[in-house]
Each structure stands twice: as structure tokens, then as C-alpha cells.
């Protein structure tokens, strides 16, 4: 099996790709499904780095085993930071960020919107996707969540 993974050509590359897929699946399972956790930047970093490292291992035969080791270290590091964020009060905000209040009592907060790089047009888009209306007057409060997504609380009587 080890010989099948070495060298250039289609055969070894396909063997490395198949093994990388199995290893990536195992790492995903070991990561406690955090790859799929609402797309937070912290979790996206894990997916991007693991994919890049494993991809390089597939295309560069000599780097295959170091790539597998690096992918395992990345996954373990992610797990360690996620565990730290869960168990140590305050670390969650450091590692994963914090929600940002963009509107309160129907009034936009221009300072927070600028810091979040969210415009009124972005809020209108989210409102249209949820209600079909783009009238910001229907929004009671809005937040940019840790994942980067926008959350809206609508005023009573707002369209569904």
C-alpha cells in the first residue's frame, strides 16, 4: 500500500486522493462536526487549512505523510481551541468573536455598523429575504452574529 502512494502519475495520485478522503472523513468525525457549525470564521479556518494541506499531499507525493500529520495537528488544534472556548469563561469571545448590535429600538447604530462593515442595504437584503419587504422601519433590533450572519428582531405587526 505504501508503494502505491509514492511517486508521480495517475495511479499514485488517485490512491493518495482516496486515502486523503478517508482521513478527511475521520478528521471531520473527530472534529465533532464543528466543520458544519453555522459557518463561523473559526470553523471555516479549519476547513480551509485542512483542505489546503490535504490537497497538497495528494498532488505532491513526497509530501503526503507530512500533509496527513499536519492535517491531524490542525484538527487537534481546532478541537483544543474549541474546548478552551467552551470550558474557560470569556475565551469564547476571544476565539470565536462576539455578536454586534447593529440596530436597537428601530435605530441603526452607525458606529457598530461601520465596525461590522454592514450597510443599511445589507439589512434591507436580509429583511427582504425574510419578509419580502425592504422597509427598515419593520426592524426593532439587528445583530451581526459571531458567524457573520445577520439576525433581525421584527416589530409587532411586521410581515411574516
C-alpha positions as CSV (number, residue, x, y, z in Angstrom):
1,X,0.0,0.0,0.0
2,X,2.8,2.4,0.9
3,X,4.4,1.9,-2.6
4,X,1.1,2.7,-4.2
5,X,1.1,6.1,-2.6
6,X,4.6,7.1,-3.7
7,X,5.6,8.6,-7.0
8,X,4.0,10.7,-9.8
9,X,1.3,9.7,-12.1
10,X,-2.4,9.0,-12.1
11,X,-2.3,5.8,-10.0
12,X,-0.4,7.1,-7.0
13,X,-2.4,10.4,-7.1
14,X,-5.7,8.5,-7.1
15,X,-4.5,6.3,-4.2
16,X,-3.5,9.4,-2.3
17,X,-6.8,11.1,-3.1
18,X,-8.8,8.1,-1.8
19,X,-6.8,7.8,1.4
20,X,-7.0,11.6,1.9
21,X,-10.7,11.4,1.6
22,X,-10.9,8.7,4.2
23,X,-8.6,10.6,6.5
24,X,-10.5,13.8,6.0
25,X,-13.8,12.0,6.8
26,X,-12.1,10.6,10.0
27,X,-10.9,14.1,11.0
28,X,-14.4,15.5,10.4
29,X,-15.8,12.9,12.7
30,X,-13.0,13.6,15.3
31,X,-13.8,17.3,15.0
32,X,-17.2,16.6,16.5
33,X,-19.0,18.0,13.4
34,X,-17.7,21.5,14.0
35,X,-16.9,21.8,10.3
36,X,-20.6,22.2,9.8
37,X,-21.3,24.6,12.7
38,X,-23.1,27.5,11.1
39,X,-20.0,28.5,9.2
40,X,-18.2,30.5,11.9
41,X,-14.9,32.0,10.8
42,X,-13.2,29.8,13.4
43,X,-14.6,26.7,11.8
44,X,-14.0,27.9,8.2
45,X,-10.3,28.3,9.1
46,X,-10.2,24.6,10.0
47,X,-11.9,23.6,6.7
48,X,-9.7,25.8,4.5
49,X,-6.4,24.8,6.2
50,X,-7.2,21.1,6.3
51,X,-8.3,21.1,2.6
52,X,-5.2,23.0,1.5
53,X,-2.9,20.7,3.4
54,X,-4.5,17.5,2.3
55,X,-4.8,18.8,-1.3
56,X,-1.1,19.4,-1.4
57,X,-0.4,16.0,-0.1
58,X,-2.5,14.5,-2.9
59,X,-0.7,16.3,-5.7
60,X,2.8,16.2,-4.2
61,X,3.6,12.5,-3.5
62,X,6.7,13.2,-1.3
63,X,4.6,15.5,1.0
64,X,1.8,13.0,1.6
65,X,2.6,11.7,5.0
66,X,3.7,15.2,6.4
67,X,0.4,16.5,5.0
68,X,-1.6,13.9,6.9
69,X,0.3,14.7,10.1
70,X,-0.3,18.4,9.5
71,X,-4.0,17.9,8.9
72,X,-4.2,15.9,12.2
73,X,-2.4,18.7,14.1
74,X,-4.7,21.4,12.6
75,X,-7.8,19.4,13.6
76,X,-6.4,18.7,17.1
77,X,-5.5,22.4,17.5
78,X,-9.1,23.4,16.4
79,X,-10.5,20.9,18.9
80,X,-8.3,22.3,21.6
81,X,-9.3,25.9,21.0
82,X,-13.0,24.9,20.8
83,X,-12.7,23.1,24.1
84,X,-10.9,26.1,25.6
85,X,-13.7,28.3,24.4
86,X,-16.3,26.0,25.9
87,X,-14.7,25.5,29.3
88,X,-13.0,28.8,30.1
89,X,-15.3,31.7,30.6
90,X,-14.5,34.6,28.3
91,X,-12.4,32.6,25.9
92,X,-15.3,32.0,23.6
93,X,-15.4,35.8,22.7
94,X,-11.6,35.8,22.2
95,X,-11.6,32.7,19.9
96,X,-15.0,32.9,18.2
97,X,-15.8,36.6,18.5
98,X,-19.0,38.2,19.8
99,X,-22.3,39.4,18.4
100,X,-22.5,43.0,17.5
101,X,-25.7,45.1,18.0
102,X,-26.4,47.0,14.7
103,X,-29.9,48.3,15.5
104,X,-31.7,48.8,18.8
105,X,-35.3,50.1,19.2
106,X,-35.5,50.6,15.5
107,X,-32.5,52.9,15.3
108,X,-29.3,52.0,13.4
109,X,-26.0,52.3,15.3
110,X,-23.7,53.8,12.7
111,X,-20.5,53.1,14.7
112,X,-21.3,49.4,15.1
113,X,-22.4,49.1,11.5
114,X,-19.2,50.7,10.3
115,X,-17.1,48.3,12.5
116,X,-19.1,45.3,11.2
117,X,-18.9,46.6,7.6
118,X,-22.7,46.2,7.4
119,X,-24.7,48.8,5.5
120,X,-28.4,49.6,5.6
121,X,-28.6,47.9,2.2
122,X,-27.3,44.7,3.8
123,X,-30.1,45.0,6.5
124,X,-32.6,45.6,3.7
125,X,-31.4,42.5,1.9
126,X,-31.8,40.3,5.0
127,X,-35.2,41.8,5.6
128,X,-36.3,41.1,2.0
129,X,-35.1,37.5,2.3
130,X,-37.2,37.0,5.5
131,X,-40.3,39.1,4.8
132,X,-40.3,40.3,1.2
133,X,-40.2,43.9,2.4
134,X,-37.3,46.2,2.4
135,X,-38.7,48.8,4.8
136,X,-36.2,49.2,7.7
137,X,-39.0,50.6,9.8
138,X,-40.1,46.9,10.5
139,X,-36.8,46.1,12.2
140,X,-36.8,46.5,16.0
141,X,-33.2,45.2,16.5
142,X,-30.5,43.7,14.4
143,X,-27.2,41.9,15.2
144,X,-24.2,40.6,13.3
145,X,-23.7,37.2,14.9
146,X,-20.4,35.5,15.6
147,X,-20.7,33.6,12.4
148,X,-21.1,36.9,10.4
149,X,-24.7,36.3,9.7
150,X,-27.3,38.9,10.3
151,X,-30.2,38.4,12.8
152,X,-33.3,40.5,12.9
153,X,-36.0,41.0,15.5
154,X,-39.0,42.5,13.8
155,X,-41.6,44.9,15.3
156,X,-45.0,43.6,16.2
157,X,-47.2,43.6,13.1
158,X,-44.3,43.2,10.7
159,X,-44.9,41.0,7.6
160,X,-44.1,37.3,8.3
